[in-house]
Amino acid sequence: MPPAIVAQRLVKSFRAGFFKPGKEVLRQVDLRVPHGTIFGVLGPNGAGKTTLISILTTLLKPDGGTVSVLGLNPVKDAVRLRQRINLAASSAHFLWCLTVEENLRFYGRLYGLSGRRLTAKVEELLALFELVPHRRVTFENLSTGLKQRLALAKTLINDPELLFLDEPTTGLDPEMARHLREEILRLNRDTGLTILLTTHNLREAEMLCREVAFLKDGRIVATGTIPDLQARLRLGDRVWLSYKNGVPPLNFQDTPGVLSWTRGDSEVHLVLDRAEIRLAPLLTEISRLFPEVPEVRVKEADLEELYHELTH
Amino acid sequence: MNLLIELNKIWAFAARSLIVNRRNVFAVFEMLFWPGVSIFSVGLLTRFLKLDQETVTFVLIGAVSMNTIQIAQLDLSYCLLYDVWSKSLRHEFMAPIRLGHLLGGAGLVGVLRGFLVFVIMGLLSTWLFDMDLTRPGLAALTVFLTGMFLNAAIIGILVLVLVLRFGHRAEVAAWAFSYLLLLLCGLYYPVSVLPPGIQELAKFIPLTYFLEYFRHFYGFPLLSPHPLFYGYAQSVLYLLASYGLLLLTLHSARKRGILLKLSE
């Protein structure tokens, strides 16, 4: 089966003023997203993630390069392609005075649903996203979480083959974010739906994505599975082991899960691929070899911070 | 192309406009208050000036036309402004719709609301100022109303062009644009009272001809030999041109990222 998305040497720039030169937002981007996968595009703010998604969803025309989404050209076959894809943006926005149900009905009609099919689909989505009690609440009176749920419900109104999620869990409480991640996984597992999502959250990407691409300053700097990418870019959780009486002769060379390590006079700094799995056996081994118990500080991988450190 | 699906997409925009109008108290204001105020103020002014019944009718036809066009074009102008205000523009433009669906749906509600305003103002002017809007007959009324709605569509589409070009800032244009055109087409006065250079401009506004056609049933002379031909020919020409301009503006908006900016 051909990939769901193929982009080659994709270029996009925006001009800030008539006489000002254009600012390149995407620079020769190459991307291949296989069918049936959850693919993550990771990168800091301003990396070009939304621009990339906007081109793939026909909202923006590229300046150069070639793009194929579900075998269609997003510029020339835009209307046909739109029937088969859908998008949820990071912050949900719908017409303020329409209720949850009316918003879903409106978009259902835009995607060609009517009569019983429309009613059935709306009911299904209201139930799926637990929006039934809020069906008659206008959008302006919904909480942030409910707005985001409505946005996700809307993305499924046309049973898309390819779903674009632009930072889907932004603004959600942890419980709702977890629920949503589970829903994304379920959709992919049960229906084979291809999903491309952008996120800042490395944990989220790790939990959801089979493969990711890292976008920085409009360029894809790395593509692969999360462990591959972490190993290649030295991304991971940071652990500091502090010793009051000086650091014992520790050596983490070839230790499984240790991506990098540095040693100071009183502290060892480790980068682990997954601290929640690696740290406990590592500390057990250290305490078996050396009697002094170190003070341990852990900081979960922060994509932007780590990326900044590693690329500057 | 499945006709039912196409009609359903048009209905989506019409139904949405109806809901927004129903929930918006100001929409009722637009339809009742301003037209009412207009008829009262213009009608009372004609009494104060002790105008003869013919001149009163001339002026009131202008007042009725202005409000009908103004209301009819608003739904079209607002159909994108709603999305700009609610930042939901990108959802519409990534749905499998064409501009025709949007214009058709919003235009339909505009025609409905415009027609209601015409009826309300017609009844008020008959009741208060003895003016009979039905005198030209059903056929002439239909021709006149169609002409007005075509003009409203042109104004509405041009406002949409401004919305896609300038976003929120085009809000004012939704009202201002129509006032400017209505000023030039001899709404409350014969075109002959306009300054010489401006009179020429009036000839390029289709509403000038529709007003002339409708007023001739009340005894006012026809100034051009075929007002309906000129009125409809210009209307169709401008409608096609404004639609083309809207398509070009949308193309440019997709290129320049305006749709995204208006959704932020």
Chai-1 contact restraints between the chains, C-beta under 6 A:
chainA,res_idxA,chainB,res_idxB,connection_type,confidence,min_distance_angstrom,max_distance_angstrom,comment,restraint_id
A,F14,B,G257,contact,1.0,0.0,6.0,A-B,restraint_1
A,S54,B,L260,contact,1.0,0.0,6.0,A-B,restraint_2
A,T57,B,M94,contact,1.0,0.0,6.0,A-B,restraint_3
A,T58,B,M94,contact,1.0,0.0,6.0,A-B,restraint_4
A,L59,B,R90,contact,1.0,0.0,6.0,A-B,restraint_5
A,L59,B,M94,contact,1.0,0.0,6.0,A-B,restraint_6
A,L59,B,L259,contact,1.0,0.0,6.0,A-B,restraint_7
A,L60,B,G257,contact,1.0,0.0,6.0,A-B,restraint_8
A,K61,B,R254,contact,1.0,0.0,6.0,A-B,restraint_9
A,K61,B,K255,contact,1.0,0.0,6.0,A-B,restraint_10
A,V79,B,P96,contact,1.0,0.0,6.0,A-B,restraint_11
A,R82,B,M94,contact,1.0,0.0,6.0,A-B,restraint_12
A,R82,B,P96,contact,1.0,0.0,6.0,A-B,restraint_13
A,Q83,B,P96,contact,1.0,0.0,6.0,A-B,restraint_14
A,L87,B,M94,contact,1.0,0.0,6.0,A-B,restraint_15
A,H93,B,S86,contact,1.0,0.0,6.0,A-B,restraint_16
A,H93,B,K87,contact,1.0,0.0,6.0,A-B,restraint_17
A,H93,B,S88,contact,1.0,0.0,6.0,A-B,restraint_18
A,F94,B,S88,contact,1.0,0.0,6.0,A-B,restraint_19
A,L95,B,Y82,contact,1.0,0.0,6.0,A-B,restraint_20
A,L95,B,S86,contact,1.0,0.0,6.0,A-B,restraint_21
A,W96,B,S86,contact,1.0,0.0,6.0,A-B,restraint_22
A,C97,B,V20,contact,1.0,0.0,6.0,A-B,restraint_23
A,C97,B,R23,contact,1.0,0.0,6.0,A-B,restraint_24
A,F106,B,A12,contact,1.0,0.0,6.0,A-B,restraint_25
A,F106,B,R16,contact,1.0,0.0,6.0,A-B,restraint_26
A,R109,B,N8,contact,1.0,0.0,6.0,A-B,restraint_27
A,R109,B,A12,contact,1.0,0.0,6.0,A-B,restraint_28
A,L110,B,K9,contact,1.0,0.0,6.0,A-B,restraint_29
A,L110,B,A12,contact,1.0,0.0,6.0,A-B,restraint_30
A,L110,B,A95,contact,1.0,0.0,6.0,A-B,restraint_31
A,L110,B,I97,contact,1.0,0.0,6.0,A-B,restraint_32
A,G112,B,I5,contact,1.0,0.0,6.0,A-B,restraint_33
A,S114,B,N8,contact,1.0,0.0,6.0,A-B,restraint_34
